[in-house]
Amino acid sequence: MVMRTLIVDDEPLAIERLQLICAREPTIEVVGTASDGAAALRLVDALAPDLLLLDIAMPELDGIGVARALARRPAPPAIIFVTAFDSFAVEAFDIDAVDYVLKPVAPDRLVRAVQRVAERRARPDTAPTAQTFASLPGDAQRFASEFWVPHRAELVRIAAEDIERIDAERDYMRLHVGGRSFLLHQTIASLEERLDPERFIRVHRSTIIRRDRIARLRHDGSGVWYADLVGDGEVRIGRTYLASVKAMAGR
C-alpha cells in the first residue's frame, strides 16, 4: 500500500529532510508540500492525499487547527504529527492522530508510524485508536488510562496502572515504571487530576504514589511521617497530605 503523502511544515529544512526520508521508503509517495495550515487545507482539497506529515507549531493556523478542520470532513487523510514539541501529545491523540513523531526525525521511526497508518487503513474496524482517557463506569469524571511520554526520538506509551511513583522535578514529572523512569512535561497538580484517586495518592507536594506500592506508614518520633515502599525506599509524607494518607489506612 503506497501512501500519497502531503508534508506540512513552516521550516524549509524540515520539509527537505522529510522528503529525503520519504524518497527512500517505497510505501510513501510525496504528492506535495505546504508551509502553512491554510495552504495545507487547500492542497488536501486539490490532491486528496492519504496521509499528512503535519507540523504543529506554525503561524496563524497551526497543526492542531488543521487536524480539527480535517476531522469535520468526510474521509479525511490520516495524520502523523511531526514536531519538536512533546507537550501537545494528549491533544493530538484526542483528535485521533495515528502517531506523534518528535524531531529530529529518525527514518526508522517515521517508517513505523507510516506502517501504523497502513494497518489502520487495512483494518479500519479493528485497528486501535489512541484513547488517552478512559471513563469510569457511572462516573462523569475521566481519568487517564495511559500517557505518551517523550523518550529519545519517539513517544512511549505508558499505562497509568504501571506507574509506581511520580516525583516532581521543577517543570517536569518523573514517572517511575518497572526500574526505569521517564520525564513528562506537566505540573503535578494537573497530573494528579488525571490520575484515578482510587489507585494513586499524593503524599507530598512533589510526590504521588500508587497506593499498592505503600507497604507501611511510620513516624520518627518527632511527628514526621514516612511511607515505606514495597521492595525498598521511603517517602516523607507532607503535613498537608498526612490526613488523607492516614484515611487510606483507616486512621
N, C-alpha and C positions, 0 to 999 in steps of 0.2 A: 504494500500500500504506500503510494507516494503522496506526501503531504504538500499540497500547494500552500506555500507559506508567505506571509507578509511580515516583514521586520519593521518594528516601530520604535524609534529611539531618537532623541534630540541631539545625540552626540555622533558625529560622522565616523569617528574611530570605532565606536561601539558597533555601529552598523557594519562597518568593514570587517571587524573581527567575526561577527556572526555570519556574514556572507562567506568568509573563508571556511569557517567550521561547517556550515551547511553544504558548501561545494564538495566536501569530502564524504558526505553522507548521502548515499543513493536514494534514501527514502524521503529526502527533503528537496523540494523544488522551490526556490525563492522566486516568487512572481512579482514582487515589488517591495519598495521600502517607503517609509514615511517618517518625517522628522517632527511631527506634532500630532496631537489627538484628532483634530478636525480633519487633517489630511488622511489619517488612518481610517476614519469612518467613510470618507468619500471613496477611498481605494477598496474598502470592503464591499461597497455597493458595486463598484466597477469590475472588480476581479473575482469576487466570491471565493476567497481563499478558504482552505480547510483549517488553517492554523495561524494564529498571531503570536509572534515572539514580541512581547509587549513590555516596554519600559514603564516604570511608574512615575518617577519624578520628571515631569515635563511641564513647560509653561502653559498657562491657560487650562486647557482640558488635559488632565493627567491620565495615566493609565487606568486607574480605578474608575474614573469617569467614562473612559472609552468602554471598559468592560461592562459597566452598568447600562450604558446606552445600547450595546450589542445584545445584552441579556433580554431586552424588551422586544427584540426582533425574532421572527420565526427562523429556525435553523441557523443560529449564529455559529461562527467559527469557534473552534477550541482555542483556549488561551493558556499560554505559558508565560508567566511574568518573568522577566529577566531584569534584575535590578541590583543596585549596590546597597539597598536598604532592607534590613530584616524586620523592621517594625510594622510592615504592612501585611505580614503573613496571615493573620487572623482575618482581616478584611478581605484579602484576596481569595482565600478559600471559602469565605462566606458567600461570595458571588460565583462559586463553582469553578474557579480556575483549576486546570488539570495539574499544574505544578508551579513551583516558585524557585527559580534558579538565581543564585547570587553571583554577581560579578566579582572578580574576573571569571568568565565562564570557562569551565573545563569541558573540552569536547565530549568526553565520555558521559559527563553529567547531562549535557544537553541531549545527547542521543537517548539516554534513559528516559528523559522527560518526553521526548517525541514518541518513544515506544509506548509510553502510558497513554498518549493520545490515540495511537493506533489500536491499543487494546480496548479502550473505551468505545471507539467507533465500531470495532468488530463485535463487541458485546454490550450494546447500549443499555440493555435491561439488567445486566448483572455486574457491570463494572462499578466498583465502589466510588462513591462521591466523597469528597474531602469534608466530612462532617466534623467541624471543630467543637460544636457544643452538643450535649445530649440532655434532653429534658427529663426531669424526674417524674414518674407517674403520679398523677394527682397533684402536682405542684407546678405553679406557674413560673417559678424561678428556674433558670437554666444554669447548669454548671459545666465546666469544661471536661470533656472526656479525653482530650488529647491536646498536646502543644506541639507546634512546629518550631524547632529551635535551630538557629544557625550553627553549623559546625564545618569549619574549613570552607569549601566552595559549594555547600549544599545545605538544605534544611532537613533535619532529622525529626521524624515523628516520635514523640514520647507519650505513651499512655499515662494519663493522670494517675491511675492506680499503681503505676510502677515507681512513682516519685516517692522517695523515702524521707527527704528533708529538703527544705529550701532556706537558703541563707541570703540575706540582702548584702550586696556589695556596691554601695553608692547607687548608681542608676541602673544596676543590673541585679538579677536574681540568679543565684547559683542553684541549679536543680541537681540533686544527688540521686543517681539511679544506678543500682547494682554495681557499686565500686567506681563508677565514672561520674563526671559532673559536666554540666552544660550551662552556659550563660544565656539568659533571656533578658532582653531589654524591656523592663516593665517595673512599675513600682510594686512594693509588697502589698500595699492596700488594694490595688486593682487586681493583683493576682489572688489575694485572699478571697475577694468577692467571686472569683471564677471557680474556686475550689469547693467541693461538697463538704460542708461542716460536719457531716456525719463521719467523714473519713479523715479530715485534716483539722488540726487545731493550731492556732497561733499561740506560742508560749513566750515570745519576746518580741520587742518591736522590730527585730531583724531576723526572726526565725519562725518558720512554720514546720510542723512535724506531722507525718502521717500517724494517726492515732495508734495503729497496731505496732508501731516501732518503739513505743514507750513501754519500757519494762517495769519501771517503778518510779515513785516520787519520793524525794527525801529532802531534809533541810540540814544545814550545817551547824545548827545550834545557835546561830546568831540571827535567825529569821530569814536567811536566804535559802530559797528552794531550788532544787535541780531535778531535771528529768533524766534518768538513766536510760540509755537507748539499748535496744536489742543488739547483742554482739559486744559492742564497746562504745565508749563515748558518753558524754553528758552534755546537757544544755542548761544554762541558767534560765530560770523562769522569771520573767519580769513581773514587778509588783502589779502592773496594770492587768496582767493576764492570769494572775495566780488564782483568782476566784473561779474563772471558767475552767482552768486546768483541774482544780480540786473537784469541781462539779462533775467533770468527766469521770473521776474516781468515786463519785457518790459521796463526797465530803462537803 
